[in-house]
Amino acid sequence: MRPRDLTFKPGPKRGPIIAVTAVVLVAIAALLTSVFSASAVADSSSETLATPESFAAINDTAARSAALFTEAGKVLTHPRCVNCHPVGDRPRQGDERRLHQPPVERGADGFGLPAMRCPICHQPANFEPGRVPGDPAWQLAPRDMAWEGKTLGQICAQIKDPARNGGRSLDEIVHHVGTDHVVGWAWAPGGDRRPAPGTQMQAGALLDAWVKTGAVCPN
């Protein structure tokens, strides 16, 4: 027996389809590269802090002071800070600043209501298995120290006012931001939380330089 003659029918021409697909894929790749590159540039500028020395070229002392506070403001207006300085009685969560879940409230002392005190869930350190942040002094900032929804200039004026900053002098504000343990949590928030820009020491140095140049607030 002879093997059957096999007849092959030519299939549809795929050259043009493959070429178009390749062009589309290249375009998508280029677009994604552009987006990610732009994102990386933006993130790098927002996640770092300039040194006080880098503002030395600003000859006008008042302008330099305001610029120093503006740089420190990248920390003060960051979600890690603003979430605990809410305008209401409920803390915020996440970079989107959603209301805290489970629903909790400030309470008389900032540590929550009697039935739901902050330390019930928030231990002295971050609890990574449950993604629960923690610090020995975990609490809300006093109501008169609310920053949520305010401009940087308004926050600056508030920080300078002892009636609205916890009764602190400017030197005490510098010490609080630069060394306080619960403030330092903002740079080690655990989980997938985005830390505050720079370091706590850098933030304190910027505010120290701001005070020494007259503590001028940005417009």
C-alpha positions as CSV (number, residue, x, y, z in Angstrom):
1,M,0.0,0.0,0.0
2,R,1.2,3.4,-0.8
3,P,0.9,6.2,1.8
4,R,-1.9,8.5,1.0
5,D,-0.9,11.7,-0.7
6,L,-1.2,14.5,1.7
7,T,-2.5,17.8,0.5
8,F,-1.8,20.9,2.5
9,K,-4.0,23.9,2.0
10,P,-2.3,27.3,2.5
11,G,-3.6,29.0,5.6
12,P,-4.5,32.7,5.9
13,K,-1.6,35.1,5.6
14,R,-0.6,36.1,9.1
15,G,2.3,38.4,8.3
16,P,0.2,41.7,8.5
17,I,-1.5,40.6,11.7
18,I,1.8,39.7,13.4
19,A,3.3,43.0,12.3
20,V,0.4,45.0,13.7
21,T,0.4,43.0,17.0
22,A,4.1,43.7,17.4
23,V,3.6,47.4,16.8
24,V,0.8,47.5,19.4
25,L,2.9,45.7,22.0
26,V,5.9,48.0,21.4
27,A,3.6,51.0,21.9
28,I,2.2,49.6,25.1
29,A,5.7,48.8,26.4
30,A,6.8,52.4,25.6
31,L,3.8,53.8,27.3
32,L,4.2,51.8,30.5
33,T,7.9,52.6,30.6
34,S,7.1,56.3,30.4
35,V,4.4,56.0,33.1
36,F,6.7,54.1,35.5
37,S,9.6,56.4,34.8
38,A,7.5,59.5,35.6
39,S,6.2,57.8,38.7
40,A,9.6,56.9,39.9
41,V,10.8,60.5,39.5
42,A,7.8,61.9,41.3
43,D,8.1,59.3,44.1
44,S,11.8,60.0,44.6
45,S,11.2,63.7,45.1
46,S,8.3,63.1,47.5
47,E,10.1,60.4,49.5
48,T,13.2,62.4,50.3
49,L,14.0,65.5,52.3
50,A,16.5,68.2,51.3
51,T,19.1,69.1,53.9
52,P,19.0,72.6,55.6
53,E,22.3,73.4,54.0
54,S,20.8,73.0,50.5
55,F,18.8,76.2,51.2
56,A,21.9,78.3,51.8
57,A,21.7,79.8,48.3
58,I,18.4,81.6,49.3
59,N,19.9,85.0,50.5
60,D,16.7,86.4,51.9
61,T,16.4,85.0,55.4
62,A,12.6,85.1,55.5
63,A,12.3,83.4,52.2
64,R,14.8,80.7,53.3
65,S,12.9,80.1,56.5
66,A,9.6,79.7,54.6
67,A,11.3,77.3,52.2
68,L,12.7,75.2,55.1
69,F,9.2,74.8,56.5
70,T,7.8,74.0,53.1
71,E,10.3,71.1,52.9
72,A,9.5,69.9,56.4
73,G,5.8,70.2,55.4
74,K,6.3,67.1,53.2
75,V,6.3,65.2,56.5
76,L,3.7,67.2,58.3
77,T,1.1,66.8,55.5
78,H,2.0,63.1,54.9
79,P,-0.8,60.6,55.6
80,R,1.3,59.0,58.3
81,C,1.0,62.3,60.2
82,V,-2.3,63.7,59.2
83,N,-4.2,60.4,59.9
84,C,-3.5,61.0,63.6
85,H,-4.3,64.7,63.4
86,P,-7.9,64.5,62.2
87,V,-10.3,67.4,62.3
88,G,-13.0,65.1,63.8
89,D,-13.0,62.4,66.5
90,R,-12.1,59.5,64.3
91,P,-8.6,58.7,63.1
92,R,-7.9,58.0,59.5
93,Q,-6.2,55.0,57.8
94,G,-4.1,54.4,54.7
95,D,-2.8,56.8,52.1
96,E,-6.4,57.5,51.0
97,R,-7.1,58.6,54.6
98,R,-10.3,56.6,55.0
99,L,-12.1,56.5,58.3
100,H,-10.7,54.1,60.8
101,Q,-12.2,50.6,60.9
102,P,-13.4,49.3,63.2
103,P,-15.2,52.5,64.1
104,V,-13.5,54.1,67.0
105,E,-13.6,57.6,68.5
106,R,-11.1,59.9,70.2
107,G,-12.4,59.7,73.8
108,A,-11.7,62.2,76.5
109,D,-8.0,61.6,76.6
110,G,-7.2,60.7,73.0
111,F,-6.9,57.0,73.8
112,G,-10.4,56.1,72.8
113,L,-13.7,55.4,74.4
114,P,-13.9,53.2,77.5
115,A,-15.2,50.2,75.6
116,M,-12.6,50.6,72.7
117,R,-9.3,51.9,74.0
118,C,-6.5,52.3,71.6
119,P,-4.1,49.9,73.4
120,I,-6.6,47.1,73.0
121,C,-5.5,46.6,69.4
122,H,-2.5,48.9,69.1
123,Q,0.3,47.2,71.1
124,P,3.7,48.8,72.0
125,A,5.1,47.8,68.5
126,N,3.8,47.0,65.1
127,F,2.0,43.6,64.9
128,E,2.9,42.4,61.5
129,P,0.8,39.2,61.3
130,G,-2.3,41.4,61.7
131,R,-0.9,44.5,60.0
132,V,-1.7,46.5,63.1
133,P,0.5,49.5,63.8
134,G,1.7,50.1,67.3
135,D,3.6,52.3,69.7
136,P,3.6,52.6,73.5
137,A,1.9,56.0,73.2
138,W,-0.5,55.2,70.4
139,Q,-3.2,57.8,70.5
140,L,-4.8,60.7,68.6
141,A,-3.4,64.2,68.7
142,P,-5.5,66.6,70.7
143,R,-8.4,68.1,68.9
144,D,-6.9,71.6,68.9
145,M,-3.9,70.1,67.0
146,A,-5.9,68.9,64.0
147,W,-4.2,69.4,60.7
148,E,-6.6,67.6,58.4
149,G,-7.8,69.8,55.5
150,K,-5.5,72.7,56.3
151,T,-3.0,74.4,54.1
152,L,0.7,74.2,55.0
153,G,0.6,77.9,56.0
154,Q,-2.3,77.2,58.3
155,I,-0.5,74.3,59.9
156,C,2.6,76.5,60.3
157,A,0.6,79.2,62.1
158,Q,-0.9,76.5,64.3
159,I,2.4,74.9,65.2
160,K,3.7,78.4,66.3
161,D,0.6,79.0,68.6
162,P,1.0,77.4,72.1
163,A,-2.7,77.5,72.4
164,R,-3.0,75.1,69.5
165,N,0.3,73.1,69.7
166,G,0.0,71.4,73.1
167,G,1.5,74.3,75.0
168,R,4.9,73.8,73.4
169,S,7.6,76.3,72.6
170,L,9.2,76.2,69.2
171,D,12.3,74.4,70.5
172,E,10.0,71.8,72.1
173,I,8.2,71.4,68.7
174,V,11.6,70.7,67.1
175,H,12.4,68.2,69.9
176,H,9.0,66.6,69.6
177,V,9.2,66.1,65.8
178,G,12.9,65.1,65.8
179,T,13.0,62.7,68.7
180,D,9.5,61.6,69.9
181,H,9.0,57.9,69.6
182,V,5.4,57.9,68.5
183,V,6.3,60.5,65.8
184,G,9.2,58.3,64.7
185,W,6.6,55.6,63.9
186,A,5.9,57.5,60.7
187,W,9.3,56.4,59.3
188,A,8.8,52.7,60.4
189,P,5.1,52.1,59.9
190,G,5.3,48.4,59.0
191,G,3.2,46.4,56.6
192,D,2.9,48.0,53.1
193,R,2.4,51.5,54.5
194,R,4.4,54.2,52.8
195,P,6.8,55.9,55.3
196,A,7.1,59.6,55.7
197,P,9.8,61.3,53.6
198,G,13.4,61.3,54.6
199,T,14.2,60.4,58.2
200,Q,13.0,61.7,61.6
201,M,16.4,63.3,62.2
202,Q,16.2,65.1,58.9
203,A,12.7,66.4,59.7
204,G,13.9,67.7,63.1
205,A,17.0,69.4,61.5
206,L,14.8,71.2,59.0
207,L,12.5,72.5,61.7
208,D,15.5,73.5,63.8
209,A,16.9,75.5,60.9
210,W,13.4,77.0,60.3
211,V,13.2,78.2,63.9
212,K,16.7,79.7,63.8
213,T,15.9,81.7,60.6
214,G,12.8,83.3,62.2
215,A,10.1,80.6,61.9
216,V,8.5,82.3,58.9
217,C,5.4,80.6,57.5
218,P,4.9,80.0,53.8
219,N,2.0,81.8,52.1
